[in-house]
């Protein structure tokens, strides 16, 4: 799965960036007030535009005057959003008109050479359209009048801009590692020991380690060769609960951690075993699974736990099962990033996950599994009004890898209960060793056949010729 492109909404204060962001997001995520500089940090929302998902970023108003009353760190975050973006929506105020600050910002944005659209906001009525013309002086090709308040023109502009981005799978942003290296994102809450783990893997202090949570700000890619295999480890900032991201830098770091997960094959979810698992650890693991990445849970600081005896270790594992209810699907490795003890078990786990993440199951084996599984436990009857009908599965095929995706054909896809879907997924995971890898199951009616295909995936039969008797009738 390719990483999601980032589209940043930028502009000077009070031009309507947050209103436009809320319009695209479909809900009030950003605080909207008629006061310059209300947005103090970046907000991020995943949206779909023209059938394509992307990350939309709202930023604080950019201001270049030396006496501007805007915190330098806020400005740094807005500048960072521009640097990280794949495309930019430059918002200007159609009511106020073109200002020198807009021209200065335009000069800075032009240097990025990224796809850009100028959204002339507050064009709320057709009579306002004439105001758009003066903004062509900024020198950008795509200048459109929009109304963030009412929505007119807003989505047309965004669709045009997204169409300029490389298609999924084409290079965009940071390139993937060459030579088929397995990409491994190290994620977790702050101060769980992620950077210490990477330093232990590297055998050197390549990443800054500090007792202060949140020392790592940006994702760091480091290539490692181990036992004839190539890996690219991505160290990320700690992921706090949204309500606790009170530092200006942390929202931007969370965005980069999300992109690191998107661009990885495997995620190491680092948990502080000495402190014990928390609900936030569960959220991080759920985020990794939601993004379709393979994962191994790394219980760090196990030396501290083990020093307290077997009862403490048993208690930590029990807490782990309680806080991470989906843990049964993920391998767990206990280690000490400080001493390196247990590190030898980590690389085999990573390689196994990487292999399973790209595993392709032959269709014949998959259909034998389906027949045996349904025979073992048949699905509940399909309900249609007052009538009940048997629900039958016909055949299955694998339609994707990374993560493994399977399409199962049956008579009544909408009647398959969630519990039965989980049963199928669990049996599939057990049969083909997909531990630690999220699976995608898609159910389709047998009537929804692939073009040119008949039952059980066989080529559709050709039309039968008319009988000889019919021919002789002429």
Order of alpha helices (4+ residues) and beta strands (2+ residues): beta-alpha-beta-beta-alpha-beta-alpha-beta-beta-alpha-beta-alpha-beta-beta-alpha-beta-alpha-beta-alpha-alpha-beta-alpha-alpha-beta-beta-beta-beta-alpha-beta-alpha
